Amino acid sequence: MWLTSSSVGRKLVMAVTGVCLVLFVTFHVLMNGVAIFWPAGYNAVCAFLGANWYALVASIGLAALFIIHIIYALWLTLQNRKARGNDRYAVTSKPKQVEWASQNMLVLGIVVLAFLVVHMIQFWAKMQLAEILGQHDPDPANGMYFINAAFSCWVTPVVYIIGFIALWFHMTHGFWSMFQSAGWDNDTWLPRLKCIANWWTSLVVALFIAEALVFTVNANNGNYANCPIVSGAEVECCEAAEVVVSMEGCAGHHHEGCTGNHEGCEGNHEGCTGNHEGCAGQKAECTKCEESTEE
């Protein structure tokens, strides 16, 4: 098969898997942004992307892309070194056109892979894998809990920023070179693709670094200590936990440390300690029950 037997075919496989991984990284940084502006919404996304069949299929597909990308990267590197033989050691100077990232793609890839392993241990293994194994303490859907646990330690942002810098170099070169491998290597499009690669990668990595710093500050300030645990699109609004985010119609859903709905509200709403007639629906407009002597 020419995708494995020829150098062009192997480069095309690298290009296709690279495009998919760039799109995933872009999605990931946008998803992390939800955690900054809407922590409860981030937990809802985590619950949606739990151990559901579609999430598992996506995870398996993503893992396959990573594995194929890594295998072909090693394959092409070994092929190139074998083709050059000992001549590569005789080179004392390199042309300016040969970029540093191009010369060190394998090393950069290894750094990114090591960072990915750390990231998966901190999050995937404690969330989706834990849910698959039936572990529910702590709740695998409570993504903010794991962000708080990870970024409470100063080592985490240091490791992440190193990984993001390596990712920037790797993606900057890989982004445009994958189009070059697909045949877009003329003098008109190649400079444009390099420009797009630099802007796209720089924006994504800058957002990742900014998110890591915000997570670190908030985690060490205790801002994530009482973030709500949610299920699906249900969002808890508990005043006792001092959660900023709230949604209409979230009564009746609890999180750790919040045994009722609101302060002084055992059943429905403020001033309604029982389930009186006319207030059983717990609707937003039912904020107060008529005085009644019924039990």
Secondary structure per residue as TSV (DSSP state, phi and psi in degrees):
chain	resnum	aa	ss	phi	psi
A	1	M	-	360.0	132.4
A	2	W	H	-67.9	-20.8
A	3	L	H	-68.4	-20.1
A	4	T	H	-115.2	-25.6
A	5	S	H	-87.8	-19.7
A	6	S	S	-116.6	152.9
A	7	S	H	-64.5	-38.9
A	8	V	H	-63.5	-42.2
A	9	G	H	-63.2	-42.4
A	10	R	H	-66.1	-38.2
A	11	K	H	-66.5	-33.8
A	12	L	H	-67.0	-40.3
A	13	V	H	-61.6	-42.4
A	14	M	H	-59.8	-40.0
A	15	A	H	-66.6	-46.6
A	16	V	H	-65.1	-47.1
A	17	T	H	-64.8	-34.5
A	18	G	H	-64.1	-42.3
A	19	V	H	-59.6	-45.3
A	20	C	H	-62.8	-40.7
A	21	L	H	-69.8	-35.7
A	22	V	H	-63.0	-42.2
A	23	L	H	-64.3	-39.7
A	24	F	H	-64.6	-44.3
A	25	V	H	-60.6	-39.9
A	26	T	H	-63.6	-43.7
A	27	F	H	-61.9	-40.6
A	28	H	H	-63.5	-42.7
A	29	V	H	-68.0	-33.2
A	30	L	H	-70.1	-38.4
A	31	M	H	-64.4	-39.8
A	32	N	H	-62.9	-31.5
A	33	G	H	-62.7	-30.5
A	34	V	H	-61.3	-37.0
A	35	A	H	-63.6	-27.9
A	36	I	H	-77.6	-46.7
A	37	F	H	-91.7	-20.7
A	38	W	-	-151.8	79.1
A	39	P	H	-54.7	-43.2
A	40	A	H	-65.2	-35.9
A	41	G	H	-65.6	-35.9
A	42	Y	H	-62.8	-41.5
A	43	N	H	-62.7	-36.5
A	44	A	H	-63.8	-40.3
A	45	V	H	-64.3	-42.4
A	46	C	H	-61.5	-39.9
A	47	A	H	-65.3	-39.0
A	48	F	H	-67.1	-37.7
A	49	L	T	-96.8	39.1
A	50	G	S	-80.3	-127.5
A	51	A	S	-99.1	30.5
A	52	N	-	-68.8	158.8
A	53	W	H	-62.2	-38.5
A	54	Y	H	-70.3	-34.4
A	55	A	H	-69.4	-37.4
A	56	L	H	-66.4	-41.0
A	57	V	H	-62.0	-43.7
A	58	A	H	-63.5	-39.9
A	59	S	H	-65.7	-41.6
A	60	I	H	-64.9	-42.5
A	61	G	H	-63.3	-41.1
A	62	L	H	-65.6	-42.1
A	63	A	H	-62.0	-39.9
A	64	A	H	-62.8	-40.3
A	65	L	H	-61.6	-45.0
A	66	F	H	-61.4	-47.0
A	67	I	H	-63.5	-45.6
A	68	I	H	-62.4	-43.5
A	69	H	H	-61.0	-43.2
A	70	I	H	-67.5	-45.2
A	71	I	H	-61.4	-45.2
A	72	Y	H	-69.8	-31.7
A	73	A	H	-64.7	-45.8
A	74	L	H	-64.5	-39.9
A	75	W	H	-60.8	-49.2
A	76	L	H	-66.2	-37.4
A	77	T	H	-64.1	-47.0
A	78	L	H	-64.2	-37.8
A	79	Q	H	-63.6	-44.0
A	80	N	H	-65.9	-41.5
A	81	R	H	-67.2	-37.0
A	82	K	H	-66.4	-39.2
A	83	A	H	-66.8	-36.9
A	84	R	H	-78.9	-30.3
A	85	G	G	64.1	-143.8
A	86	N	G	-76.6	-8.0
A	87	D	G	-63.9	-25.0
A	88	R	G	-66.5	-23.7
A	89	Y	G	-80.9	-15.1
A	90	A	G	-84.4	-7.8
A	91	V	-	-81.7	120.9
A	92	T	-	-101.2	-20.8
A	93	S	-	-141.5	149.6
A	94	K	-	-118.0	146.4
A	95	P	-	-64.4	152.0
A	96	K	T	-62.5	-24.2
A	97	Q	T	-69.4	-20.7
A	98	V	S	-82.6	110.8
A	99	E	-	-77.6	155.1
A	100	W	H	-62.7	-41.9
A	101	A	H	-62.3	-37.4
A	102	S	H	-63.6	-36.8
A	103	Q	H	-74.8	-21.2
A	104	N	T	-124.6	29.3
A	105	M	H	-61.1	-37.8
A	106	L	H	-66.5	-45.1
A	107	V	H	-63.3	-44.4
A	108	L	H	-61.2	-39.9
A	109	G	H	-63.4	-37.8
A	110	I	H	-66.3	-40.9
A	111	V	H	-63.4	-44.5
A	112	V	H	-63.1	-39.7
A	113	L	H	-64.5	-42.5
A	114	A	H	-61.9	-41.7
A	115	F	H	-62.9	-40.3
A	116	L	H	-62.7	-39.5
A	117	V	H	-61.8	-45.1
A	118	V	H	-60.5	-44.7
A	119	H	H	-61.8	-41.7
A	120	M	H	-68.9	-36.0
A	121	I	H	-65.1	-39.4
A	122	Q	H	-75.1	-29.3
A	123	F	T	-124.2	-62.7
A	124	W	G	-59.7	-43.9
A	125	A	G	-65.2	-27.7
A	126	K	G	-95.7	-6.0
A	127	M	T	-116.0	-82.8
A	128	Q	H	-65.1	-45.3
A	129	L	H	-63.3	-42.1
A	130	A	H	-61.6	-38.6
A	131	E	H	-67.7	-37.7
A	132	I	H	-62.5	-39.3
A	133	L	T	-81.2	-1.7
A	134	G	T	80.1	20.3
A	135	Q	-	-90.5	126.4
A	136	H	-	-128.4	19.1
A	137	D	S	-136.4	103.7
A	138	P	S	-74.7	167.1
A	139	D	-	-61.3	120.3
A	140	P	T	-60.9	-21.4
A	141	A	T	-82.0	-9.4
A	142	N	-	-86.0	75.9
A	143	G	H	-59.8	-34.9
A	144	M	H	-65.2	-30.0
A	145	Y	H	-62.9	-42.5
A	146	F	H	-75.8	-31.4
A	147	I	H	-62.9	-43.9
A	148	N	H	-62.6	-44.2
A	149	A	H	-65.3	-41.1
A	150	A	H	-71.1	-47.8
A	151	F	H	-87.8	2.5
A	152	S	T	-71.1	-22.6
A	153	C	S	-94.4	131.6
A	154	W	T	-67.2	-20.9
A	155	V	H	-66.4	-34.4
A	156	T	H	-58.1	-53.7
A	157	P	H	-62.5	-32.4
A	158	V	H	-63.5	-48.7
A	159	V	H	-63.4	-41.0
A	160	Y	H	-66.8	-42.3
A	161	I	H	-65.8	-38.9
A	162	I	H	-60.8	-43.7
A	163	G	H	-63.9	-39.1
A	164	F	H	-66.9	-37.8
A	165	I	H	-64.4	-43.9
A	166	A	H	-62.6	-38.9
A	167	L	H	-63.6	-37.9
A	168	W	H	-61.4	-48.0
A	169	F	H	-63.5	-43.2
A	170	H	H	-65.4	-45.1
A	171	M	H	-72.8	-37.0
A	172	T	H	-58.5	-45.6
A	173	H	H	-76.4	-44.8
A	174	G	H	-65.9	-31.2
A	175	F	H	-60.2	-51.6
A	176	W	H	-82.5	-29.0
A	177	S	H	-69.2	-26.5
A	178	M	H	-69.0	-32.7
A	179	F	H	-72.5	-34.4
A	180	Q	H	-62.5	-40.0
A	181	S	H	-64.9	-29.2
A	182	A	T	-83.3	-0.9
A	183	G	T	109.2	-2.5
A	184	W	-	-89.0	66.4
A	185	D	-	-121.1	22.9
A	186	N	S	-80.3	169.7
A	187	D	T	-68.5	-17.9
A	188	T	T	-83.3	-48.3
A	189	W	H	-85.7	-31.4
A	190	L	H	-61.2	-45.3
A	191	P	H	-62.3	-35.9
A	192	R	H	-65.5	-43.0
A	193	L	H	-65.6	-37.0
A	194	K	H	-64.8	-39.9
A	195	C	H	-64.8	-45.3
A	196	I	H	-62.3	-42.3
A	197	A	H	-60.1	-44.4
A	198	N	H	-63.8	-45.4
A	199	W	H	-67.8	-47.8
A	200	W	H	-60.9	-51.3
A	201	T	H	-64.2	-42.2
A	202	S	H	-62.9	-41.3
A	203	L	H	-64.6	-46.5
A	204	V	H	-62.8	-48.4
A	205	V	H	-67.4	-38.3
A	206	A	H	-61.5	-40.1
A	207	L	H	-65.7	-41.6
A	208	F	H	-58.9	-47.6
A	209	I	H	-64.3	-43.6
A	210	A	H	-61.0	-42.0
A	211	E	H	-64.2	-42.1
A	212	A	H	-60.8	-40.8
A	213	L	H	-67.8	-42.6
A	214	V	H	-63.8	-43.7
A	215	F	H	-59.9	-42.0
A	216	T	H	-63.8	-46.4
A	217	V	H	-63.0	-48.2
A	218	N	H	-66.4	-38.8
A	219	A	H	-64.9	-42.0
A	220	N	H	-77.0	-18.3
A	221	N	T	-89.3	-3.4
A	222	G	T	79.6	14.9
A	223	N	T	-72.6	-19.2
A	224	Y	T	-104.0	4.3
A	225	A	T	-63.4	-34.0
A	226	N	T	-117.9	30.1
A	227	C	-	-65.3	145.2
A	228	P	-	-73.3	148.0
A	229	I	-	-93.7	127.7
A	230	V	-	-124.0	166.9
A	231	S	B	-129.0	116.4
A	232	G	T	63.6	-131.0
A	233	A	T	-91.7	4.7
A	234	E	B	-79.1	128.6
A	235	V	-	-121.2	126.9
A	236	E	-	-81.8	138.1
A	237	C	-	-123.6	87.5
A	238	C	-	-110.3	116.2
A	239	E	G	-64.6	-33.1
A	240	A	G	-63.8	-28.1
A	241	A	G	-88.1	-3.5
A	242	E	T	56.9	42.1
A	243	V	-	-86.6	127.9
A	244	V	-	-71.7	-39.9
A	245	V	-	-76.4	137.4
A	246	S	-	-147.4	156.3
A	247	M	-	-137.6	146.3
A	248	E	T	-66.5	133.8
A	249	G	T	87.3	22.1
A	250	C	-	-98.2	8.0
A	251	A	T	-65.7	146.2
A	252	G	T	95.9	-5.4
A	253	H	-	-110.7	133.7
A	254	H	-	-114.0	167.4
A	255	H	B	-141.4	171.1
A	256	E	T	-55.1	130.4
A	257	G	T	89.4	-1.3
A	258	C	B	-127.6	91.8
A	259	T	-	-79.8	-20.5
A	260	G	S	-117.9	-144.0
A	261	N	S	-100.5	-65.4
A	262	H	B	-129.8	168.3
A	263	E	T	-56.5	125.3
A	264	G	T	74.0	19.4
A	265	C	B	-126.0	90.9
A	266	E	S	-74.3	-33.9
A	267	G	S	-113.0	-65.7
A	268	N	S	-119.1	-76.7
A	269	H	S	-134.8	175.8
A	270	E	T	-58.0	129.2
A	271	G	T	84.3	3.9
A	272	C	-	-124.1	86.4
A	273	T	-	-86.0	-8.3
A	274	G	S	-123.2	-159.9
A	275	N	-	-119.7	71.3
A	276	H	-	-74.5	159.3
A	277	E	T	-60.2	133.6
A	278	G	T	93.6	-3.7
A	279	C	-	-128.7	13.5
A	280	A	T	-72.4	-22.7
A	281	G	T	-76.9	-13.6
A	282	Q	-	53.3	41.6
A	283	K	-	-81.7	161.2
A	284	A	T	-61.9	-32.7
A	285	E	T	-78.6	-10.4
A	286	C	-	-94.8	77.0
A	287	T	-	-93.5	-9.3
A	288	K	-	-153.1	135.0
A	289	C	-	-95.3	148.4
A	290	E	-	-66.6	146.1
A	291	E	-	-60.2	134.5
A	292	S	-	-148.2	151.0
A	293	T	-	-99.9	3.2
A	294	E	-	-69.2	150.4
A	295	E	-	-72.8	360.0
